[in-house]
Amino acid sequence: MVTSEDSILKRGDLTDPNCPTRLVLDRIGDKWTVMVVTLLSDGPMRFTQLRTGIGGVAPKVLTQTLRAMERDGLVIRTAYPEVPPRVTYELTDLGHSLRGPVEAIADWSERNVNRILAARAAADQG
């Protein structure tokens, strides 16, 4: 008998077009998700802090990103019963497990941005 725990521990197959792993890749490959994980790595933040820290993201897009991340179990949203209401966002254990891969991608991007821009410029000229 297969238990739900067995299905949770089963590894996906990215090369299978029907595997939900591709949905996960869409979520973690989204630039706003990467930015949220990066900012929340140091602890909980409010929406306006996240928006300011990211810069250039529309409130609607950030809201959609946070809701999707919450749905996927990456972020916890905590609303405090205060006036005015206060809401914070923080990474779950699963969200924290993304820190290493996100930091590696961010580091690679920062180290190679000039090479990528030079390759684009060369391709656009030729």
PyMOL commands that set and color helices and strands:
alter all, ss='L'
color gray80, all
select helices_A, chain A and resi 4-9+21-28+31-40+47-54+59-71+93-96+99-125
alter helices_A, ss='H'
color red, helices_A
select strands_A, chain A and resi 45-46+75-80+86-91
alter strands_A, ss='S'
color yellow, strands_A
deselect
rebuild
show_as cartoon
